[in-house]
Amino acid sequence: MKRVLFLCSQNRLRSPTAEQVFAAWPGIEVSSAGLNADAENPLTPELAAWAELIFVMEKAHRNRLSKRFKRHVTARVVCLDIPDDYEFMDPMLVRILKNRVSRHLPSRGLV
């Protein structure tokens, strides 16, 4: 089971949407967190170390992750380039996430 972590700033819109969208994806275990101290679920060193694949929504998130959690991150980090322009579970956000994330995950096989 591959451990996948989705990160944004506040863990209120983009990363929780991604966590929900991919929660039932076969072969992975998902979680989400925020990089800001006041995030709904702030990133911890333990959660950073838990992940085998980390998706960040913006380049600034990758920089903050590297700066604050570098020694805890052994995972590959993928930047999705998704701006903070969407509400939780916005259909356009869901489409973008499926398009940009799916290719990095284990194959679903025939659905």
C-alpha angles and dihedrals in degrees: 000000000000115000111225125188126194118202135191133147106273103013089229106106122004105030095041088050090052091047091053095044093052099034093104097040108128118247098020139089114207138202136163137209143167129244096216119090090236095050120134088246109013118210113257129197088247093054091046090052091046094061124092093183125026126195117198122191098218140020089247088061091054089051093048091046091051093046098047105029105024096127092049098048117087094150129103109259120215122191112214096191093223113153123217093261101114140081123229110291092000104173091231091051090050091052092048092048093049090049097047102034105039095071090060095052132080111278116269092216117213114346 
